[in-house]
Amino acid sequence: MLYRYSLTSEEHVRAETGYLAKVSIDKQRHIMIDPQLNAYVVEVDRSPRLLTQLPAVKPNRWQINGEWLYYTAHKENTALLHRVNIDTGKAEHKELAKNRFRLNFDLSHSESKLAVVKSRLADSDLVEVRR
């Protein structure tokens, strides 16, 4: 269930039921994530359209950039960055690294820079940040 907070009344108001997350693409379209981690494109006066199923809905594991939904996932011991076109459903992926434990990322609006977390030791919270 999603809530919004009213600054004027200082109350929580129920906004959506049956969804874990909602991100606006524009005034007419939103990405909605349900409890089964399915990502839907929801447009005004249309039925929701299934886009993909995410492996997780944790912060910095998925984001919308332009006409693409980006998310990270593991395939065996390889970390992958996936993207799905919001309009066409076209899916693509690129390998990020082998043996990557953390999958958090941030992509610049121009899609020219990608920040990722790289663990330095398996049992450590030390991380390395590179440009």
Wavefront OBJ file of the C-alpha trace (Angstrom):
o trace
v 0.000 0.000 0.000
v 1.355 3.434 -0.924
v 0.683 6.563 1.092
v 1.345 10.219 0.475
v 1.830 12.834 3.141
v -0.179 16.036 3.065
v 1.901 18.994 4.253
v -1.155 21.158 4.802
v -3.163 18.689 6.901
v -0.086 16.834 8.221
v -1.824 13.514 7.575
v -0.976 10.338 5.687
v -3.424 9.663 2.861
v -3.761 6.297 1.098
v -2.645 6.781 -2.506
v -2.556 3.275 -4.012
v -3.329 -0.258 -2.858
v -1.713 -3.423 -4.181
v 1.605 -1.800 -5.110
v 4.994 -1.391 -3.436
v 6.318 1.489 -5.525
v 5.186 4.116 -8.014
v 7.430 6.312 -10.157
v 6.094 8.878 -12.608
v 7.442 8.827 -16.141
v 5.392 11.858 -17.154
v 1.930 13.265 -16.347
v 0.158 10.426 -18.152
v 2.356 7.385 -17.339
v 3.777 5.697 -14.254
v 5.775 2.595 -13.412
v 4.081 0.602 -10.656
v 5.678 -2.345 -8.819
v 3.411 -4.980 -7.265
v 4.222 -7.319 -4.328
v 5.437 -10.012 -6.775
v 7.981 -7.448 -8.089
v 6.253 -7.135 -11.456
v 6.822 -3.741 -13.083
v 3.802 -2.359 -14.931
v 3.390 0.666 -17.164
v 0.197 2.380 -16.016
v -1.317 4.953 -18.362
v -4.390 7.103 -17.826
v -7.576 5.324 -19.030
v -5.695 2.108 -19.975
v -5.154 -1.259 -18.340
v -1.717 -1.761 -16.721
v 0.821 -3.337 -19.110
v 3.398 -5.781 -17.707
v 6.906 -4.596 -18.527
v 9.152 -7.034 -16.624
v 9.679 -8.710 -13.264
v 12.398 -7.202 -11.106
v 14.670 -9.341 -8.910
v 14.448 -6.753 -6.093
v 12.872 -3.379 -5.324
v 15.605 -2.179 -2.977
v 16.890 1.399 -3.283
v 19.494 1.901 -5.992
v 18.721 -1.452 -7.644
v 16.357 0.019 -10.267
v 15.644 3.390 -11.835
v 13.911 5.042 -14.759
v 16.020 7.065 -17.138
v 14.374 8.508 -20.245
v 12.351 5.787 -21.953
v 14.182 2.945 -20.156
v 13.734 1.032 -16.915
v 17.173 -0.031 -15.624
v 17.796 -2.700 -12.980
v 20.562 -4.984 -11.776
v 20.487 -8.747 -11.290
v 22.738 -11.769 -10.852
v 23.100 -14.561 -13.379
v 25.111 -17.233 -11.568
v 28.167 -15.274 -10.344
v 27.870 -12.435 -12.864
v 26.301 -9.054 -12.115
v 24.238 -7.687 -15.005
v 22.728 -4.293 -15.770
v 19.405 -4.763 -17.568
v 17.292 -2.207 -19.348
v 13.780 -2.485 -20.758
v 12.275 0.093 -23.090
v 9.096 1.434 -21.498
v 7.325 1.913 -24.851
v 8.378 -1.171 -26.827
v 9.337 -3.698 -24.121
v 12.689 -4.287 -25.844
v 15.101 -5.784 -23.284
v 18.903 -5.524 -23.245
v 21.633 -6.331 -20.717
v 25.355 -5.771 -20.173
v 27.773 -7.520 -17.854
v 28.913 -5.331 -14.953
v 31.364 -7.672 -13.237
v 32.073 -11.179 -12.032
v 31.652 -12.127 -8.373
v 29.901 -8.868 -7.503
v 27.954 -9.058 -4.244
v 26.382 -5.598 -4.168
v 24.261 -4.530 -7.096
v 23.532 -0.899 -6.214
v 24.010 1.621 -9.016
v 23.190 5.131 -10.169
v 23.034 6.159 -13.815
v 23.447 9.776 -14.909
v 20.540 11.420 -16.768
v 22.619 11.503 -19.943
v 23.368 7.766 -19.520
v 27.065 8.564 -19.972
v 28.174 7.734 -16.397
v 27.372 4.792 -14.160
v 28.287 4.653 -10.468
v 28.427 1.176 -8.932
v 29.439 -0.240 -5.551
v 32.369 -2.641 -5.466
v 32.996 -4.548 -2.257
v 36.684 -4.752 -1.357
v 36.433 -7.851 0.860
v 33.753 -10.538 1.006
v 32.959 -10.022 4.721
v 33.498 -6.275 4.870
v 31.535 -3.079 4.437
v 34.526 -1.398 2.795
v 33.684 -0.197 -0.682
v 35.578 1.404 -3.543
v 34.233 4.306 -5.578
v 35.745 5.034 -8.990
v 34.949 7.574 -11.664
l 1 2 3 4 5 6 7 8 9 10 11 12 13 14 15 16 17 18 19 20 21 22 23 24 25 26 27 28 29 30 31 32 33 34 35 36 37 38 39 40 41 42 43 44 45 46 47 48 49 50 51 52 53 54 55 56 57 58 59 60 61 62 63 64 65 66 67 68 69 70 71 72 73 74 75 76 77 78 79 80 81 82 83 84 85 86 87 88 89 90 91 92 93 94 95 96 97 98 99 100 101 102 103 104 105 106 107 108 109 110 111 112 113 114 115 116 117 118 119 120 121 122 123 124 125 126 127 128 129 130 131
